[in-house]
């Protein structure tokens, strides 16, 4: 039986990136999502979020996010045992992985030559949010950073349908500081982030 033309999965790459981007925006204060037309930051905002780059104009300072994928697509088996709840209830679902490229951009000007400092600070904030997502803080007995929830934005209320995790291995995030070869005033920090997402067979409570 063919898949209907109107079929929309509750998760998948589109929902993955929507969930991942929303998490970043919620955790890094001072960012403004660029609408493709604005030319100056609103009052109180310090950098742009560019989710359409490189199809949209590069703005400074900014953070661009794009999913670049992996040759190894991971596991697609539905109903795989992913783990257990604290009460022993099995957690079943689908596990997958991808690669996301995040770039922190800034440009030196005649009045302010601090682009390198800006991109390093943006890099530090991103790394902190991603590596501490869902981690317990012993000093406050709460979460240091909320977990990255996979949500279904096709449904009213955006129900949670899984979780997004950063690869815990040593090479989870590869990074490189880059001075633009054409315009040396442009500095950026390039991050390649390997992430997993777990789509649960049943929605989270």
N, C-alpha and C positions, 0 to 999 in steps of 0.2 A: 504494500500500500504506500503510495507516495506521500511525502510530507506536504501538508496544505500550504499554499502560498502565503497565507496569513499567519503562519506559525511563528511565534516569538518565544524563544527560550527564557526561562525565569532567571538564568544566569548566562554564562558565556562571556566572550571578550568585551562586549559593549557594557554589560552590567559590571564586569570586573573593573574596567577603567573608570566608569562613573563612580563606583564605590571608592576606588583608590584615590581619585582626584578629590572627591568630597572630603575624605579623611585628611588629606594634606591641607586643604583650604581651612578646615576646621581647627587644625592644630598649629598652624603658623599665622600668628597675628600680623596684621599690616598689609596683607596682600589684597589685590583687586583683580578679579577675573576680567581679562580684556575682552571687550565685546566686538573687536575687529574694527572699530571706528575711532574710539577715544584716542587722544594724542597726549593727554597729561593726566597724571594721577590725581584722584580726588583728595581733598583735604584729609589728612590723617593716615593716608596710605603711603607705604614706603617702597612697594615693588608690585610688579604685574605677575599674574598667573597667565601663562600662554599655553592653552590646550589645543590650539590650532596650528602652532608652529611646526614645520617651516612654510605652511601655506599662507600664514598671516604675517604681517610685518613684525620684525624683531624690535621689541621695546626694551628700554633700560631704566632701572635695573629690573630683572625679571627672572622667573623660574619657568622653564618649559618642560612639559611632561609628554612623552609619547611611548606607546607600546611597540616594541620592535620584534617580539616573538622569539621562539627558540626552535631549533630543528627537532629537538626531543620534545614531543608534545605532551609527555606524561601519560597518565592513566585515565581511561575514559569509562572503566567498568562502573556501572551504577550499583549502589548497594554495597560497596566495599567497606569493610570494617575499618574506621578511621581511629577509633579509640573508645573510651568509656567515660560516662558521666561519673561524678563523685559517688553516686549511689549504685554504681555498677551497671547502669543501663548502657547498652552498646550504642555508639554513634556511627551511623552508616551514611555513605555518600560517595561523591566523586572527587578525586584529587587530580589537580592539573598544575601546570607551571608555565611561566613566561618570563620575558626579560623586558624591563622598563628602563628607558633612558631619560634621565633628569639632568637638565643643564641649568646652572645658575649663571646669569649674565649681568655684566655691568660695564660701563664705559667711562674712562677718564675724560674730564673736560678741562677747559682752561681755568675754571674756578674751583674745581674739586677733583683731585687726582687720587681717588681712594677706591678704584674699581676692584683691585685685588683684595682689599680688606672686605668689601661688600660681598663678593662671591664666596669668600671663605666663611663669613658669618652665616650666609644663607645655607651653605653646605653643612655647617655645623648643626643648624636648626633642623634640617631635613634628616640628617643621620640620627640625631637624638630622637626625633619623632618615630622614625621607622624601626630603630633597634630597640626602643622601649615600649612599643605598642603592645598592650596587654600584659605588661610586666607589673608585678606586685611591688609596692613601695612599703618597706617595713616601717619607715618613720611615720607614715600616716595611716597604715593599715588599709590602704586602698590602692587603686591602680595608678601607676606613675603616668601612663598615657593610655587612653581607651584602646581596646582592640580594634583592628581594621575589619569592620563588618561588611560582608558581601550582601548587598541589598538588591531587591527586584524593583527597579524604577518604572516598570510597566504596570504596576499595581498600586492603587491608592493606598497611601500609608507607607509605601516603600518597605515592605516586610523584609526581615533578615532571612536570608536563605543559605548562609554559610559564613565562612571566615577567610580572610586573606592573611598570610603569614610571610615574613621575610625568611629566606633560606638561612638557617642557623649556622651553616658552614663558614669557614674563614673567608671564602671568596664570595660571600653573599653580595657585597657591594664593591665593585671595582671603580676607582676614581682617578681622575687626571686633571691637573690644572693646565689650561691652554691659553696662550696669547695668540690672538688672531693673526694669521699670516699676512693678511691684507691691511688691516688697521690695528696696529699695536696698542691702540687705546682701548680696544675691546678685550676684556678678560672673561674667562668662564671656567667653571668647574663642571666637568662631565662625570656623571654617576651612572653606572650600569648596575641596576638592582634586579637580582633574581628573586622572584616571588612565587609562592604557591597559593592557590585558592582551593578551598574545600567547599563544594556545594553539597549541602546536606539533603538526605532523602526526605526529611521532615523539617519544617521551619524551626528556627530557634525560638524559645519562649520570649 
